[in-house]
Amino acid sequence: MIYRNVVIGIDPSSVKMAVVITSPAGEDFQTWRLPKSKWKQEECGYAYFMMTTLLHAFPDANVFLEAPVGVAGRGGFNAVIPQAQVGGAIIAACRGAKLTLVPNTQWKSRVLSYGKPSKEYLRTRLETRWPAAYKAAINKRGKFDVDLIDASWINIYGRLILKDGAYGKVGTGGICITTVT
């Protein structure tokens, strides 16, 4: 089935990049994971290629990208700089697309009514909110992919923003960017 206005939630961590793609209503989702590479340039190239491929398939997509957190984040500069590099490649690929940079506290506050939940809380809440995404976040070794869990929540956030008609409005959180070609 072809969907218009798909929602793409992206969590570009310092370890890998996780992507969750859905229709605006949330059905027929798919997930993409890009592994960490030995070279950051290669990861950025993968991210750019993945985004251009997705936007070619879904030219009217709504992209919600987790913005890099400040130095106070869990990994400090060692996490923020790689996340910003990969995020920059994604932003570059999104020329002409509807893109929103979303701070992690913003999407967490909106979908969970709490801005600093633990990874365990995010995982257990996803199991009740979106069981299919929860199951997709279990890797081959039976461990949870926390980045895919975050990307699922970012996707949920994007769908809520679009459903509320709040896309691009001041005060909804995130920085809405419609890039020019």
N, C-alpha and C positions, 0 to 999 in steps of 0.2 A: 504494500500500500504506500502511496506517495503522500507525504505530509508537507504542509506549508507551515511556515513559522515554527520550525522545530526549536527545541530548547537544548542548548549544549552547556552543561556544567563542567568546569575544568578546575582541577586542583593540581597546579604545577609545584610539587614539592622538590626538595633538594635531592631526593632519592629517585623519584620517577614521576611521570605525569599520568594522571588518571582522568578519563573523560566519560561522562554519561550523557547520552543523546536520547531525547524522547520527543513525542508529539506534544503539543501544548497541553493535552489532557493527561499525559503521563503514560499512555499505553505504548506498546511496542518499543521498549527501550533497548539500547545496545550500549556496550561498554568497550572502551579502548584503553589499553595501558601501553605506555612507552617506557621501556626499561632504562635504567641509568647506563650511561656509556662511560668509557674510560676518558673520553674527551668531551668537554662541555660544548664545543662547536658542533660535534656530531649530534648531541642531544637537541641543540637548538635547530639544527637542520631537520631532524626527525619531527620536531614540534611544528616547524614551519610547513613541512610537506604534509603532515597530518591535517593541519588546519586548512590549507589550500584544497586538499582533497575533500574534506567535509563541506567546505563552503562551495565547492563546485557541485557536490551532490545536493546540498541544501542552501541555495543562494540567498534565501530570505531568513536564515537562521538567526536566532537570538542567542548570543554567546555571553555567558556569565563566567568570568574568570576571577578566581581568588587573587586578590592583590597581595603583593609581598608584604609581610608584617615587618614591623620595626625591629630594631636590634634587641628589644626586650623579649622577642619571640624565643621559642624553645632552643633553637640552634644558633642564635646570634648571627654574626656575619656569615658563618659557614653555611647557614641555611638560606639566609635572605638573598645573598648575591646570586647563587645558582637559580633560585626561584625567580628572581627578577630577570635573569638572562633568558630563561626559557619563556617566561611571560612576555618579554620583549619580542621574541620570535613569533609568538602567537599573535600579539598585537600587530606586528608587521604584516602577517598573513591575513589579518582581518580587514584589510583596506576595503572600504565600501560596505562593510557588514555592520550590524547592530551589535555593539560590544559594551558590556558593563563590567568595570573593575569593581569587585566587591571585597571590602575588608572582611576578614574572617569573623570578627566580632559582630559585624552587621548581619551576615547570613545566619549566624548562630542565634542571635537575639530574635530575629524574625521568625525562624522556623521552630525554635525551641523555647522561646521566651527567656533565654538565659545565655549570656554572652561568653561564658567560659566553662562549657561542659567538658568533662573528661572524655577521653577516647572510648572508654567503656560505656559511658552514658550515650554517646552518639551511636555506638553499635547497637545497644539494646533498644534504643528508641527507633532506629531504622527498621529493626525486625518487626515492630508493631505497625509502623507507618507505611513501609514499603517492603513487604516480605521478599519479593522477587529480587530487588536490588540487594537486599541483605544476603540472599543466597549467592548472588553473583559476586559478592565481595569475599567469598571464601576461596582461597587459592588451592592449588593442587595438594599442598601439604596440610590442608585443614586449618590454616591460619587466616586471619582476617587481613584484608588489604585496607589499611586505614585511609589511604589516599582515595581509594575507590568509594569508601564510605563517605568521605568528605565531598567528593565530586557528586555523589548521589544527593546529598543535602543541598549543595549549591544548585543542582538542577531543580530540586523542589523549591528553593528560594526563587529561582528565575520564573518558574511556573506561577508561583504566588504573586509575584510582581506583575506579570502579564495579566493574570486573572483579575487582579484588582484595578487594572487600567492605570497602574502607577509608573509604567516604564517611562523613564526620562523626566519624571517630575521631581522637583526639589524636595528634599526631606525623605526620600524613599531609601536612601543609603546607596552607596556605590557611586561610581563616577561613570555616567553614561557617555559613551563615545560613539558617534557614528562617523567612522573614518571615511576619508575622501579618497577617490581613486586618482 
